[in-house]
């Protein structure tokens, strides 16, 4: 984004992610500003022409957190600005199977640099169209648990959620690269905007 001449601000609540971004920025002459902030509570006087959230991060949030995020987005959008994000689509929920898996170095060592044994259990919540992958990682001296939630959306559901905070969906796309929307695809992207007075 900075290579297009845009002034870019990146948010992440992980200090390691911010440090990685800053290191990469120096190596690539990237001029972005990186802030260690929680996007659910971020407050600034800045107004942004575009706010981007990719990698389907929105799907991992509980309803109250999604509302908090949308209020933050709405507060920080410049008049006529756009919010751009991608989500998991409702048809992809059909492929979610309740299952279990386990083994040494589960997912090829993804969860730890040290030796470990891992378990993953996948759950479906039909009424909410939500899935959960629960990971339990057992190292010699520690046990870690990770909960990977995913909500699967329809365009109509997103339109309703966005409308609650004064954002209007103006375009549904197939992905963040701008492909045409396919109602059978596992993901889709959304562009929303608002010109309403805050």
Protein Blocks (a to p, Z undefined) as FASTA:
>chain_A
ZZnopacddddfbfklmmmmmmmmmmnopabdcddddfklgccfbdcfbdcdehhlmmmp
cfklmmmmmmmmmmmpcghiacddddddfklmmmpccdddddehihhhmlpmbdcddddd
ddddfknopaddddddddfkbccddddddddddfklmmmmmmmnopacfbdcfblnopac
dfkbmbdcdddddfbdZZ
